[in-house]
Amino acid sequence: MKKHNFSAGPSILPQEVFEKAAQAVLEFNNSGLSLLEISHRSKDFVAVMEEARALALELLGLTSKGYQALFLSGGASLEFLRVPYNLMTQHGKAAYLDTGTWAAGAIKEARQFGDTVVVASSKPDNYTYIPKDYAIPADADYFHCTSNNTIFGTQMHSFPEIGIPVVCDMSSDIFSRQLDFSKFDIIYAGAQKNMGPAGTTLIVIREEILGKTGRQIPSILDYKQHIDKESMYNTPSVFAVYTSYLTLQWLKNNGGIAAMEKKNDAKAKLLYNEIDRNPLFKGTAKPEDRSKMNVTFLLKDETHTEQFDKIWKAKGISGLNGHRSVGGYRASIYNAMPIKSVQVLVDAMQELEKTVLQ
């Protein structure tokens, strides 16, 4: 039986993507070769890379706006390092918003390059909210934020209007909602949360912001090198790129980001309504900053934990345990998660309620 996969990542993907990727592992494009053994320089895979890069820009509405899309290795964590290498000038500074574990990781790497100003942080309250009304230095080389905080279940629902480059880690909510993506100068996202398997990272860059640091950048860390080599400076993760490409095709064929946002809103509303209604549960994030991708919640009485765990596991639910930083439960309801799976979780919560309060 296929389980209801609420894992935060690697995560659920569309069933048709699994099927097409599985077939390609056996034989890719009638080549007599597996996807896992073809050359990344082969005509068939070069076409995949080109189409995947173009499709990413198309879905984000950034075609012909001076942006380049790359599929690189190293995960979003490598971008924590690559961003300041490419954007922070010698003796310059950068501004960062601290909203969770991954934002803190990005700040740690930036501090190796220069003055890293943390404009606001919700760490003292265990990242239960998104800071508001913070001041961003106008002379900073760039501003960095994390749009969705997977561990803590918070999400930025608005972004500052500023006159410096904006960099955003969208690893866990990329392609999930409509935004004016042209307001961002760099967007990066690890594939394994909402786009594909682990092994590749999508980076979207406004090309004109590069080459202004005055520093020597190692080739493997230089965005311009990767752009010039068309995302083939070194051997890419062929399987991860191909599966991400299939997911982007699926997204386009199912109405694009606008249609996906409507479905995601319905899933989030269904689950949050139950958390707020059910007397046995409570959410961990401030309501105004709740994530529509990662829903974090607790039992008000932890003595019911064993009983609830038995109920949801019996219903075929997987990956519901919360991160150790928060505890409780985390339901990741990414694009490919059907609303019927969310309803199964709601049913499990209501079953516990009936059992305890009968």
N, C-alpha and C positions, 0 to 999 in steps of 0.2 A: 504494500500500500504506500502510495506517495504521501509523505508527511507534509504537514503545514509548517513550512520552514520560516521561523521568525528570527533566524540568526542575523547578527549585525554585520557579518562579513568574514570570510566569503559567504555569499548570500544567495537567495533565490534568484533564478533567471527564468525567462519564459520557456515553457516546455518545448516549443518549436525550435528554440535556440539550442537546447540540449540535444534534440534529435538531429539537427543539421550538423552540429559540431561533432557529435558521435559518428555520423556517417563520414565526415571529413577525416576523422582519425583513421578510419578504415581505408578510405580512398578519397583523395581530394581532386575534384574536377576531372574525373575520368582519366587521371594521369598514370594510374597504376602504382601510385605512391601515397603513403599516408601524409596527412598534413604535418605530422610530427617529424617527418624526414625530408620534406622538400627544402630546397634552397630558399633562403629569404630573398635571394636575387633572382629567383625564377619569375618568369613573366606573370604567372598566375598570382603569386603572392604580392608582387609589386603592384598589381592592379588592386588587390585587396587593400593594401596600405594607402594607396592614392584615394580610393573610394571612401575608406573609413575616415580619412582626414577631411575630405570634402564634405562628407555627410555630417560630421560633427559640427562644422561651421554652418552648414545649412540649417540644422535643427536649432542652433543657437541664434540664428538670424545675423550671422557675422560674415557671410560671403561677400567678397568685394569691399570689405571695410578696413583693409590693411592688417588683417589678422592671419596668423598661421596656426595650424593645429599639428601637434606632434604626439606620437605614441612612443614613450620612452620607458626605460626600466628603472628600478630602484624604489618604486612606490612613492607615495606623497611625502614620505620622510626624507627622501633625497631632495625633493623640491624645497624643503625647509632650508637646505644648504644652498641649492642652486639659485634661489631667488635673490638672496643678498649678494651672492657672487656676481650676479648679472645686473643688479639694480643699485646697490649701495655704493656711492662714490667713495673714493679715498678721503678719509677724514669727514665723511658724511654721517648721516643718521637716518634711522627708519622708525616708523610708528607702528605699534602692534596693539591689537585688542586681545586681551586674554580671557577667553570664554570656556576653556576646557583643556584637557590633557594634550590634544594635538596642537592647539594654539600655543601652549606652554613649550612644547617641543620645538616649534618654529622659532619662538623667542630665544630659546637656548642657543640655537644655531646662529641666529642673526647677531648675537652678542659677540661672536668670534670675529666679526667684521668691523664693528664700529658701535657708535652710540645707538642703543636700541631703547626707544622710549615706549614704555607700556602706558598707553593713554587711559586705560581703565581695566579693572579685573573683577570678576565675580568669585574668585577663588576663596575669599574668606567665608562665603556662604555655600561652599562646595559646588560652585558653578550652577546654581539653581535658576539663574536668570541671565539675561543679556544686559550688560551695562548700557545706560542711556546718557545723553547730554555730556559727552566727553569732548575735550578739545584736542584737535589733531594739529601738530606743529606744521605751519605752512611751508617751512623750509626743509621738511623731511623729504628724503628721496622717494619714498613710497609709503603707503599705508597697507598693512596686512590684516586680514580678518579670516575667520573660519565661519562659513555660512551655517553649518549644522554641526552640532556637537553630539556625536554618536553615543558616547558614554553617558552623558548627563541629560539627554533628551531635550535640549534647547535648540532654537533656530532663530537666526536673524530674519526678521520680517521687513526690515528696511535697512538701507545702507546710506552712509554719509555722502553728501554732495561736496566734493572737495576738488582743489585744483592741482593735486599731485596724483601720480599713478596709484591705482588701487589694485591690490593683489588679493585674490580670494581662494582659499582652500574649499572646494565644493565636493570633496570626496564622497560624502554620504547623501547629498541631495541634488547632484548634477542631473539635469534633464527631468526633474520632477515637478517644476513649477515655472511659470512664465516670469521672466525678469527682463529688464533692458540690459542685455549682456554687454552692450557697447560701453556701459559705464565702468567696466572692469578692463584693466590693461593686461593682467595675467589671471587666468583661471586654471587651476590644476585639480585633478581628481584621480585618486587611485581607482582602478576599474572595479575592484572586488566588492564594492558595496551597492552599486546601482547600475553597472554597465557590463561587467564581464567577470572573468576569473582573475585571481591574483596573478601578477606578473607583468602588467603594463600600467602606465599612468597617462592619462590624457592631459596635455598642456596646451592651452590656447593663449596666444601672445599677440599683442599689438606690436608689430615688428618695429615701429619707429622709436620705441622707448629703449631699445637695446644699443649697446656700444657707447655708453656715456659714462662709464664708471672710472675710466682712467687707470684701470688695473689690468694685469695679465690674468686671464681666466684659463685654467686647464681645459683642454679641448673637450673632454667628456662632460664638462660642466657648463660649457658655453652654448647657450641657446642658439646663437647665430650659426655655430658649426652644425647643429642638428637641423636647423632650417635649410642650410645650404646643401646638406646631404639628404634632404627629404625624409627625415626620420630614420635614416639608414646609416648613421655614422658608425654604429656597431650593430651586431646582430640583434634584431628585435625579438621579443617573445612572440613567435609566429602564432602559436595557439591562442594566446591571450588577445592578441590584436584581432585575429579572425573572429573569435567569439564575441568580442566587443563590437565588431563590425556587424555581425548578425543581430546583435541586440539593438544597435542603432537602426538597422533596417526594419526590425520589428516595431520600434518606436515610431518611425516615419509611417509605416503601413497602418498603424493603429491611431492615426490622428495627430501625431507629434506631441509636443510638450503641452499644448493647450488641452488636448483630450486627456493626457495623463494627469495633469493637475486636477481636473474635475474628478477623476477616479480617486486620486490620493486624498482630496478633500473629504470625499464621502467615507473613505476608510478611517481617516483620522477622527472625523465627527462621530462615527459609530462607536469607536473604542473609547474616546475621551468621555462621551456621554455616559457610557457604562461605568467608567472609573468614578465619575462625579456622582452618579446616581446610587451605585452600590455601596451600602454602609460598611462593607468589609475592606474597601480599598481606598487608596488616596494616591494622587499623582505626586511626583517629586519636583517637577519644574513649575515655575510660576506660570499661571494660565496664559498670560499675554505673550510668553516666550516659548510656548510648547512647540516641539518639533512635530512635523507631519510625517517624518520618516522613522524616528526612533521614539517610541512611547515608553516612558519609564514610570513605574508605579510600584507601590508597596502594599502589603497587607497591614492593616492597622493593628492587628493582633497576630504576631508571628507564630503563635501556637497552632495556627491553622495552616502553616506552611506545608507540612507533610501531606495533609489531606488535599490541599489544592494541587500540589505537585502530582499526586496520583490521578486527579481528575483530568488535568490538561494532558498529561502523558497518555492516558487511556484514550483520549480523543485524537491521538496522532499528531500532537503538537511537538515541535522540536525547536531548540535554541531560544527558549524563553527566559532563561536565568539572566538576571541583571549583572552588570559589571561589578566587581568587588568594590569599586569606588563609591557605588551608590547602593548596592544590595537590591533585594526585591526582584523585580522582573523588568525585562526590556523586550518590547515587541517591535521589531524592525519591519516596517510595512512599505518596503521599497516598491518601485514601479510594477514589478512582475507579481507582486502579492495580490491574489484575487480577493475581492471583498468577502467571498464565502469563507475564506480562511479566517478572516477577522471575526466573522460571525461565530465560527467555531470557538474562538477564544472567549467571546462574549458569553456564549452558552456555558462554557466552563466556569466563568465567574458567577453566573447566575445559578448554576448547579451548586456551587459552594455556598452561596447565600441561602438557598433553600434548605440545604443540609444543616447548616449552622443555626439558622433562625427558625427552623420549623417548630 
